Amino acid sequence: MPLASGSGVYSMSSGQVVQVYASCGGFAGKPVRVDHGDGRYMYAHVNAAVSVGQWLEPGSYVGSVYGGAGPVYCNSSLTSCGIAWSSS
C-alpha cells in the first residue's frame, strides 16, 4: 500500500507489541512486531511510536511511514526482516 513519508500507520486489529526493532537490515526504519492473536505481524518501513508490551486496539497509532531511500510503503508480514509473506 503506497503511502507518503511521514503518514500515520495504524494497527489493523487489537494485539500486543512484542518487538520494536532498532532497524531491520538498515532499510526499514524502526519496524514493529505485533501479536494480533492469529499470528505475529511485522509493520515494516515504519518509525515506531510504540513500546514492547503495549496493547493496541484496532486503529491505534503505531508510528509513521519511514522515508528512507526508494519507494515508501508499509507492509505487514508473518516473519521478521526476512519476509516470507506480506500484504503490500
Biopython code that builds the backbone (N, CA, C, O; Angstrom):
import numpy as np
from Bio.PDB.StructureBuilder import StructureBuilder

atoms = [
    (1, "MET", "N", (0.847, -1.162, 0.000)),
    (1, "MET", "CA", (0.000, 0.000, 0.000)),
    (1, "MET", "C", (0.902, 1.237, 0.000)),
    (1, "MET", "O", (1.500, 1.537, 1.033)),
    (2, "PRO", "N", (1.024, 1.960, -1.104)),
    (2, "PRO", "CA", (1.887, 3.140, -1.148)),
    (2, "PRO", "C", (1.375, 4.248, -0.232)),
    (2, "PRO", "O", (0.191, 4.584, -0.249)),
    (3, "LEU", "N", (2.264, 4.800, 0.552)),
    (3, "LEU", "CA", (1.932, 5.887, 1.473)),
    (3, "LEU", "C", (3.035, 6.935, 1.420)),
    (3, "LEU", "O", (4.191, 6.616, 1.140)),
    (4, "ALA", "N", (2.678, 8.170, 1.688)),
    (4, "ALA", "CA", (3.663, 9.243, 1.714)),
    (4, "ALA", "C", (4.504, 9.153, 2.984)),
    (4, "ALA", "O", (4.006, 8.780, 4.046)),
    (5, "SER", "N", (5.770, 9.496, 2.864)),
    (5, "SER", "CA", (6.655, 9.522, 4.018)),
    (5, "SER", "C", (6.050, 10.382, 5.119)),
    (5, "SER", "O", (5.582, 11.491, 4.864)),
    (6, "GLY", "N", (6.063, 9.863, 6.348)),
    (6, "GLY", "CA", (5.513, 10.592, 7.489)),
    (6, "GLY", "C", (4.042, 10.326, 7.740)),
    (6, "GLY", "O", (3.512, 10.753, 8.766)),
    (7, "SER", "N", (3.358, 9.627, 6.824)),
    (7, "SER", "CA", (1.947, 9.288, 7.031)),
    (7, "SER", "C", (1.802, 8.381, 8.247)),
    (7, "SER", "O", (2.708, 7.612, 8.568)),
    (8, "GLY", "N", (0.661, 8.475, 8.918)),
    (8, "GLY", "CA", (0.397, 7.636, 10.077)),
    (8, "GLY", "C", (0.174, 6.188, 9.686)),
    (8, "GLY", "O", (-0.394, 5.898, 8.634)),
    (9, "VAL", "N", (0.630, 5.274, 10.549)),
    (9, "VAL", "CA", (0.404, 3.839, 10.399)),
    (9, "VAL", "C", (-0.379, 3.393, 11.625)),
    (9, "VAL", "O", (-0.020, 3.724, 12.754)),
    (10, "TYR", "N", (-1.461, 2.633, 11.396)),
    (10, "TYR", "CA", (-2.383, 2.276, 12.470)),
    (10, "TYR", "C", (-2.572, 0.773, 12.549)),
    (10, "TYR", "O", (-2.501, 0.074, 11.538)),
    (11, "SER", "N", (-2.811, 0.281, 13.749)),
    (11, "SER", "CA", (-2.996, -1.149, 13.979)),
    (11, "SER", "C", (-4.208, -1.673, 13.232)),
    (11, "SER", "O", (-5.269, -1.048, 13.244)),
    (12, "MET", "N", (-4.050, -2.843, 12.569)),
    (12, "MET", "CA", (-5.155, -3.415, 11.816)),
    (12, "MET", "C", (-6.148, -4.147, 12.708)),
    (12, "MET", "O", (-7.291, -4.362, 12.304)),
    (13, "SER", "N", (-5.736, -4.537, 13.915)),
    (13, "SER", "CA", (-6.636, -5.163, 14.882)),
    (13, "SER", "C", (-5.981, -5.076, 16.255)),
    (13, "SER", "O", (-4.864, -4.576, 16.382)),
    (14, "SER", "N", (-6.665, -5.557, 17.270)),
    (14, "SER", "CA", (-6.088, -5.488, 18.612)),
    (14, "SER", "C", (-4.926, -6.468, 18.734)),
    (14, "SER", "O", (-4.887, -7.490, 18.049)),
    (15, "GLY", "N", (-3.990, -6.148, 19.606)),
    (15, "GLY", "CA", (-2.847, -7.020, 19.824)),
    (15, "GLY", "C", (-1.805, -6.357, 20.696)),
    (15, "GLY", "O", (-1.923, -5.187, 21.060)),
    (16, "GLN", "N", (-0.773, -7.132, 21.027)),
    (16, "GLN", "CA", (0.289, -6.645, 21.899)),
    (16, "GLN", "C", (1.593, -6.508, 21.132)),
    (16, "GLN", "O", (1.965, -7.388, 20.355)),
    (17, "VAL", "N", (2.281, -5.401, 21.356)),
    (17, "VAL", "CA", (3.589, -5.167, 20.742)),
    (17, "VAL", "C", (4.582, -6.130, 21.396)),
    (17, "VAL", "O", (4.761, -6.111, 22.614)),
    (18, "VAL", "N", (5.226, -6.970, 20.581)),
    (18, "VAL", "CA", (6.176, -7.943, 21.114)),
    (18, "VAL", "C", (7.624, -7.591, 20.790)),
    (18, "VAL", "O", (8.542, -8.108, 21.426)),
    (19, "GLN", "N", (7.838, -6.721, 19.810)),
    (19, "GLN", "CA", (9.200, -6.320, 19.481)),
    (19, "GLN", "C", (9.188, -5.004, 18.717)),
    (19, "GLN", "O", (8.338, -4.768, 17.859)),
    (20, "VAL", "N", (10.156, -4.152, 19.050)),
    (20, "VAL", "CA", (10.413, -2.936, 18.293)),
    (20, "VAL", "C", (11.877, -3.012, 17.895)),
    (20, "VAL", "O", (12.756, -3.057, 18.755)),
    (21, "TYR", "N", (12.140, -3.026, 16.599)),
    (21, "TYR", "CA", (13.492, -3.186, 16.097)),
    (21, "TYR", "C", (14.214, -1.845, 16.052)),
    (21, "TYR", "O", (13.619, -0.812, 15.743)),
    (22, "ALA", "N", (15.515, -1.881, 16.369)),
    (22, "ALA", "CA", (16.335, -0.684, 16.209)),
    (22, "ALA", "C", (16.450, -0.379, 14.717)),
    (22, "ALA", "O", (16.498, 0.782, 14.312)),
    (23, "SER", "N", (16.493, -1.433, 13.911)),
    (23, "SER", "CA", (16.480, -1.338, 12.456)),
    (23, "SER", "C", (16.229, -2.739, 11.927)),
    (23, "SER", "O", (16.204, -3.699, 12.697)),
    (24, "CYS", "N", (16.047, -2.863, 10.643)),
    (24, "CYS", "CA", (15.842, -4.172, 10.022)),
    (24, "CYS", "C", (16.720, -4.231, 8.788)),
    (24, "CYS", "O", (16.249, -4.016, 7.671)),
    (25, "GLY", "N", (17.983, -4.521, 8.986)),
    (25, "GLY", "CA", (18.914, -4.531, 7.866)),
    (25, "GLY", "C", (19.251, -3.127, 7.398)),
    (25, "GLY", "O", (19.821, -2.952, 6.321)),
    (26, "GLY", "N", (18.904, -2.123, 8.196)),
    (26, "GLY", "CA", (19.226, -0.744, 7.856)),
    (26, "GLY", "C", (18.372, -0.139, 6.766)),
    (26, "GLY", "O", (18.715, 0.922, 6.246)),
    (27, "PHE", "N", (17.257, -0.781, 6.396)),
    (27, "PHE", "CA", (16.479, -0.265, 5.282)),
    (27, "PHE", "C", (15.015, -0.030, 5.592)),
    (27, "PHE", "O", (14.285, 0.448, 4.723)),
    (28, "ALA", "N", (14.564, -0.339, 6.771)),
    (28, "ALA", "CA", (13.121, -0.313, 7.004)),
    (28, "ALA", "C", (12.702, 0.534, 8.187)),
    (28, "ALA", "O", (11.691, 0.234, 8.821)),
    (29, "GLY", "N", (13.440, 1.574, 8.502)),
    (29, "GLY", "CA", (13.061, 2.421, 9.631)),
    (29, "GLY", "C", (13.231, 1.691, 10.942)),
    (29, "GLY", "O", (14.274, 1.088, 11.194)),
    (30, "LYS", "N", (12.200, 1.743, 11.784)),
    (30, "LYS", "CA", (12.200, 1.100, 13.097)),
    (30, "LYS", "C", (10.945, 0.238, 13.175)),
    (30, "LYS", "O", (9.953, 0.643, 13.781)),
    (31, "PRO", "N", (10.978, -0.973, 12.555)),
    (31, "PRO", "CA", (9.789, -1.819, 12.447)),
    (31, "PRO", "C", (9.242, -2.278, 13.795)),
    (31, "PRO", "O", (9.933, -2.257, 14.813)),
    (32, "VAL", "N", (7.991, -2.690, 13.766)),
    (32, "VAL", "CA", (7.268, -3.129, 14.953)),
    (32, "VAL", "C", (6.671, -4.509, 14.681)),
    (32, "VAL", "O", (6.121, -4.750, 13.607)),
    (33, "ARG", "N", (6.780, -5.406, 15.645)),
    (33, "ARG", "CA", (6.160, -6.730, 15.539)),
    (33, "ARG", "C", (5.046, -6.810, 16.573)),
    (33, "ARG", "O", (5.264, -6.548, 17.756)),
    (34, "VAL", "N", (3.841, -7.177, 16.115)),
    (34, "VAL", "CA", (2.653, -7.208, 16.977)),
    (34, "VAL", "C", (2.015, -8.591, 16.910)),
    (34, "VAL", "O", (1.856, -9.162, 15.831)),
    (35, "ASP", "N", (1.652, -9.123, 18.076)),
    (35, "ASP", "CA", (0.901, -10.378, 18.136)),
    (35, "ASP", "C", (-0.577, -10.013, 18.119)),
    (35, "ASP", "O", (-1.108, -9.485, 19.096)),
    (36, "HIS", "N", (-1.233, -10.300, 17.001)),
    (36, "HIS", "CA", (-2.656, -9.979, 16.842)),
    (36, "HIS", "C", (-3.558, -11.158, 17.211)),
    (36, "HIS", "O", (-4.765, -11.105, 16.975)),
    (37, "GLY", "N", (-2.988, -12.220, 17.784)),
    (37, "GLY", "CA", (-3.775, -13.366, 18.204)),
    (37, "GLY", "C", (-3.841, -14.470, 17.163)),
    (37, "GLY", "O", (-3.969, -15.643, 17.513)),
    (38, "ASP", "N", (-3.757, -14.113, 15.900)),
    (38, "ASP", "CA", (-3.772, -15.113, 14.831)),
    (38, "ASP", "C", (-2.406, -15.203, 14.160)),
    (38, "ASP", "O", (-2.270, -15.794, 13.088)),
    (39, "GLY", "N", (-1.416, -14.625, 14.785)),
    (39, "GLY", "CA", (-0.053, -14.621, 14.257)),
    (39, "GLY", "C", (0.643, -13.332, 14.643)),
    (39, "GLY", "O", (0.006, -12.374, 15.081)),
    (40, "ARG", "N", (1.937, -13.316, 14.478)),
    (40, "ARG", "CA", (2.727, -12.114, 14.758)),
    (40, "ARG", "C", (3.013, -11.414, 13.445)),
    (40, "ARG", "O", (3.574, -12.005, 12.522)),
    (41, "TYR", "N", (2.630, -10.167, 13.368)),
    (41, "TYR", "CA", (2.758, -9.386, 12.145)),
    (41, "TYR", "C", (3.803, -8.300, 12.332)),
    (41, "TYR", "O", (3.911, -7.696, 13.399)),
    (42, "MET", "N", (4.566, -8.064, 11.282)),
    (42, "MET", "CA", (5.584, -7.018, 11.320)),
    (42, "MET", "C", (5.128, -5.832, 10.491)),
    (42, "MET", "O", (4.841, -5.963, 9.301)),
    (43, "TYR", "N", (5.066, -4.686, 11.124)),
    (43, "TYR", "CA", (4.788, -3.433, 10.429)),
    (43, "TYR", "C", (6.154, -2.876, 10.038)),
    (43, "TYR", "O", (6.862, -2.302, 10.865)),
    (44, "ALA", "N", (6.512, -3.051, 8.771)),
    (44, "ALA", "CA", (7.838, -2.659, 8.291)),
    (44, "ALA", "C", (7.769, -1.295, 7.607)),
    (44, "ALA", "O", (6.691, -0.813, 7.258)),
    (45, "HIS", "N", (8.931, -0.687, 7.423)),
    (45, "HIS", "CA", (9.033, 0.641, 6.795)),
    (45, "HIS", "C", (8.271, 1.670, 7.623)),
    (45, "HIS", "O", (7.600, 2.555, 7.093)),
    (46, "VAL", "N", (8.398, 1.524, 8.946)),
    (46, "VAL", "CA", (7.695, 2.361, 9.919)),
    (46, "VAL", "C", (8.707, 2.891, 10.924)),
    (46, "VAL", "O", (9.660, 2.195, 11.274)),
    (47, "ASN", "N", (8.509, 4.107, 11.385)),
    (47, "ASN", "CA", (9.238, 4.641, 12.529)),
    (47, "ASN", "C", (8.323, 4.475, 13.737)),
    (47, "ASN", "O", (7.346, 5.208, 13.893)),
    (48, "ALA", "N", (8.646, 3.511, 14.585)),
    (48, "ALA", "CA", (7.781, 3.116, 15.697)),
    (48, "ALA", "C", (7.533, 4.238, 16.695)),
    (48, "ALA", "O", (8.421, 5.031, 17.008)),
    (49, "ALA", "N", (6.293, 4.279, 17.186)),
    (49, "ALA", "CA", (5.909, 5.204, 18.251)),
    (49, "ALA", "C", (5.273, 4.412, 19.396)),
    (49, "ALA", "O", (4.524, 4.964, 20.202)),
    (50, "VAL", "N", (5.581, 3.112, 19.459)),
    (50, "VAL", "CA", (5.037, 2.218, 20.480)),
    (50, "VAL", "C", (6.188, 1.547, 21.206)),
    (50, "VAL", "O", (7.343, 1.669, 20.799)),
    (51, "SER", "N", (5.872, 0.833, 22.288)),
    (51, "SER", "CA", (6.907, 0.133, 23.036)),
    (51, "SER", "C", (6.479, -1.302, 23.313)),
    (51, "SER", "O", (5.291, -1.622, 23.282)),
    (52, "VAL", "N", (7.447, -2.153, 23.579)),
    (52, "VAL", "CA", (7.194, -3.562, 23.846)),
    (52, "VAL", "C", (6.248, -3.687, 25.042)),
    (52, "VAL", "O", (6.413, -3.014, 26.059)),
    (53, "GLY", "N", (5.259, -4.562, 24.893)),
    (53, "GLY", "CA", (4.276, -4.789, 25.943)),
    (53, "GLY", "C", (3.021, -3.945, 25.809)),
    (53, "GLY", "O", (2.006, -4.227, 26.445)),
    (54, "GLN", "N", (3.091, -2.916, 24.985)),
    (54, "GLN", "CA", (1.940, -2.017, 24.805)),
    (54, "GLN", "C", (0.804, -2.755, 24.108)),
    (54, "GLN", "O", (1.032, -3.497, 23.153)),
    (55, "TRP", "N", (-0.428, -2.549, 24.591)),
    (55, "TRP", "CA", (-1.619, -3.139, 23.981)),
    (55, "TRP", "C", (-2.194, -2.164, 22.964)),
    (55, "TRP", "O", (-2.355, -0.978, 23.252)),
    (56, "LEU", "N", (-2.500, -2.664, 21.783)),
    (56, "LEU", "CA", (-3.074, -1.838, 20.720)),
    (56, "LEU", "C", (-4.512, -2.266, 20.442)),
    (56, "LEU", "O", (-4.820, -3.457, 20.406)),
    (57, "GLU", "N", (-5.356, -1.315, 20.253)),
    (57, "GLU", "CA", (-6.726, -1.545, 19.799)),
    (57, "GLU", "C", (-6.758, -1.322, 18.291)),
    (57, "GLU", "O", (-5.844, -0.703, 17.747)),
    (58, "PRO", "N", (-7.785, -1.809, 17.606)),
    (58, "PRO", "CA", (-7.875, -1.525, 16.166)),
    (58, "PRO", "C", (-7.822, -0.011, 15.919)),
    (58, "PRO", "O", (-8.558, 0.756, 16.541)),
    (59, "GLY", "N", (-6.961, 0.395, 15.025)),
    (59, "GLY", "CA", (-6.824, 1.814, 14.703)),
    (59, "GLY", "C", (-5.862, 2.579, 15.593)),
    (59, "GLY", "O", (-5.710, 3.789, 15.425)),
    (60, "SER", "N", (-5.195, 1.898, 16.555)),
    (60, "SER", "CA", (-4.208, 2.572, 17.402)),
    (60, "SER", "C", (-3.026, 3.025, 16.554)),
    (60, "SER", "O", (-2.622, 2.335, 15.618)),
    (61, "TYR", "N", (-2.482, 4.177, 16.884)),
    (61, "TYR", "CA", (-1.325, 4.715, 16.171)),
    (61, "TYR", "C", (-0.096, 3.861, 16.473)),
    (61, "TYR", "O", (0.252, 3.677, 17.639)),
    (62, "VAL", "N", (0.564, 3.338, 15.441)),
    (62, "VAL", "CA", (1.762, 2.512, 15.581)),
    (62, "VAL", "C", (3.018, 3.351, 15.343)),
    (62, "VAL", "O", (4.027, 3.165, 16.024)),
    (63, "GLY", "N", (2.959, 4.265, 14.387)),
    (63, "GLY", "CA", (4.097, 5.108, 14.053)),
    (63, "GLY", "C", (3.859, 5.785, 12.719)),
    (63, "GLY", "O", (2.724, 5.888, 12.254)),
    (64, "SER", "N", (4.935, 6.245, 12.111)),
    (64, "SER", "CA", (4.814, 6.919, 10.817)),
    (64, "SER", "C", (5.616, 6.171, 9.759)),
    (64, "SER", "O", (6.555, 5.442, 10.077)),
    (65, "VAL", "N", (5.238, 6.358, 8.511)),
    (65, "VAL", "CA", (5.932, 5.712, 7.398)),
    (65, "VAL", "C", (7.360, 6.233, 7.321)),
    (65, "VAL", "O", (7.599, 7.440, 7.345)),
    (66, "TYR", "N", (8.299, 5.306, 7.227)),
    (66, "TYR", "CA", (9.719, 5.620, 7.115)),
    (66, "TYR", "C", (10.015, 6.204, 5.746)),
    (66, "TYR", "O", (9.566, 5.667, 4.733)),
    (67, "GLY", "N", (10.759, 7.288, 5.703)),
    (67, "GLY", "CA", (11.054, 7.962, 4.440)),
    (67, "GLY", "C", (12.457, 7.735, 3.956)),
    (67, "GLY", "O", (13.132, 8.679, 3.546)),
    (68, "GLY", "N", (12.918, 6.484, 3.996)),
    (68, "GLY", "CA", (14.259, 6.166, 3.527)),
    (68, "GLY", "C", (14.341, 6.168, 2.013)),
    (68, "GLY", "O", (13.397, 6.575, 1.337)),
    (69, "ALA", "N", (15.453, 5.721, 1.486)),
    (69, "ALA", "CA", (15.669, 5.688, 0.042)),
    (69, "ALA", "C", (14.727, 4.688, -0.626)),
    (69, "ALA", "O", (14.354, 3.681, -0.025)),
    (70, "GLY", "N", (14.355, 4.968, -1.844)),
    (70, "GLY", "CA", (13.483, 4.071, -2.604)),
    (70, "GLY", "C", (12.023, 4.345, -2.318)),
    (70, "GLY", "O", (11.693, 5.316, -1.636)),
    (71, "PRO", "N", (11.133, 3.488, -2.840)),
    (71, "PRO", "CA", (9.705, 3.702, -2.644)),
    (71, "PRO", "C", (9.326, 3.601, -1.169)),
    (71, "PRO", "O", (9.883, 2.793, -0.426)),
    (72, "VAL", "N", (8.396, 4.410, -0.770)),
    (72, "VAL", "CA", (7.937, 4.420, 0.616)),
    (72, "VAL", "C", (6.637, 3.632, 0.690)),
    (72, "VAL", "O", (5.679, 3.940, -0.020)),
    (73, "TYR", "N", (6.600, 2.623, 1.541)),
    (73, "TYR", "CA", (5.381, 1.847, 1.711)),
    (73, "TYR", "C", (5.390, 1.143, 3.059)),
    (73, "TYR", "O", (6.426, 1.069, 3.719)),
    (74, "CYS", "N", (4.256, 0.636, 3.461)),
    (74, "CYS", "CA", (4.108, -0.099, 4.701)),
    (74, "CYS", "C", (3.577, -1.476, 4.353)),
    (74, "CYS", "O", (2.711, -1.607, 3.487)),
    (75, "ASN", "N", (4.085, -2.507, 5.017)),
    (75, "ASN", "CA", (3.532, -3.840, 4.805)),
    (75, "ASN", "C", (3.445, -4.575, 6.128)),
    (75, "ASN", "O", (4.072, -4.181, 7.111)),
    (76, "SER", "N", (2.676, -5.631, 6.148)),
    (76, "SER", "CA", (2.631, -6.498, 7.319)),
    (76, "SER", "C", (3.080, -7.866, 6.863)),
    (76, "SER", "O", (2.775, -8.287, 5.747)),
    (77, "SER", "N", (3.807, -8.567, 7.727)),
    (77, "SER", "CA", (4.322, -9.875, 7.338)),
    (77, "SER", "C", (4.310, -10.823, 8.514)),
    (77, "SER", "O", (4.243, -10.398, 9.667)),
    (78, "LEU", "N", (4.376, -12.105, 8.221)),
    (78, "LEU", "CA", (4.354, -13.125, 9.254)),
    (78, "LEU", "C", (5.738, -13.512, 9.737)),
    (78, "LEU", "O", (5.865, -14.417, 10.561)),
    (79, "THR", "N", (6.770, -12.857, 9.253)),
    (79, "THR", "CA", (8.125, -13.118, 9.714)),
    (79, "THR", "C", (8.787, -11.791, 10.031)),
    (79, "THR", "O", (8.230, -10.728, 9.753)),
    (80, "SER", "N", (9.973, -11.852, 10.611)),
    (80, "SER", "CA", (10.702, -10.627, 10.890)),
    (80, "SER", "C", (11.867, -10.497, 9.930)),
    (80, "SER", "O", (12.608, -11.456, 9.716)),
    (81, "CYS", "N", (12.031, -9.353, 9.365)),
    (81, "CYS", "CA", (13.113, -8.983, 8.444)),
    (81, "CYS", "C", (13.143, -9.825, 7.175)),
    (81, "CYS", "O", (13.042, -9.256, 6.088)),
    (82, "GLY", "N", (13.275, -11.141, 7.249)),
    (82, "GLY", "CA", (13.222, -11.982, 6.058)),
    (82, "GLY", "C", (11.764, -12.264, 5.762)),
    (82, "GLY", "O", (11.187, -13.190, 6.332)),
    (83, "ILE", "N", (11.162, -11.492, 4.892)),
    (83, "ILE", "CA", (9.715, -11.549, 4.695)),
    (83, "ILE", "C", (9.323, -12.753, 3.849)),
    (83, "ILE", "O", (9.709, -12.864, 2.686)),
    (84, "ALA", "N", (8.545, -13.658, 4.456)),
    (84, "ALA", "CA", (8.071, -14.844, 3.758)),
    (84, "ALA", "C", (6.686, -14.588, 3.150)),
    (84, "ALA", "O", (6.368, -15.135, 2.094)),
    (85, "TRP", "N", (5.891, -13.792, 3.782)),
    (85, "TRP", "CA", (4.546, -13.446, 3.304)),
    (85, "TRP", "C", (4.309, -11.999, 3.643)),
    (85, "TRP", "O", (4.655, -11.549, 4.735)),
    (86, "SER", "N", (3.735, -11.277, 2.738)),
    (86, "SER", "CA", (3.402, -9.890, 3.055)),
    (86, "SER", "C", (2.210, -9.430, 2.252)),
    (86, "SER", "O", (1.909, -9.952, 1.178)),
    (87, "SER", "N", (1.540, -8.434, 2.806)),
    (87, "SER", "CA", (0.487, -7.753, 2.059)),
    (87, "SER", "C", (0.968, -6.335, 1.898)),
    (87, "SER", "O", (1.112, -5.619, 2.889)),
    (88, "SER", "N", (1.222, -5.907, 0.681)),
    (88, "SER", "CA", (1.747, -4.563, 0.474)),
    (88, "SER", "C", (1.174, -3.960, -0.777)),
    (88, "SER", "O", (1.500, -2.824, -1.120)),
]
sb = StructureBuilder()
sb.init_structure("model")
sb.init_model(0)
sb.init_chain("A")
sb.init_seg("    ")
for serial, (resi, resn, name, xyz) in enumerate(atoms, 1):
    if name == "N":
        sb.init_residue(resn, " ", resi, " ")
    sb.init_atom(name, np.array(xyz, "f"), 0.0, 1.0, " ", f" {name:<3s}", serial, name[0])
structure = sb.get_structure()
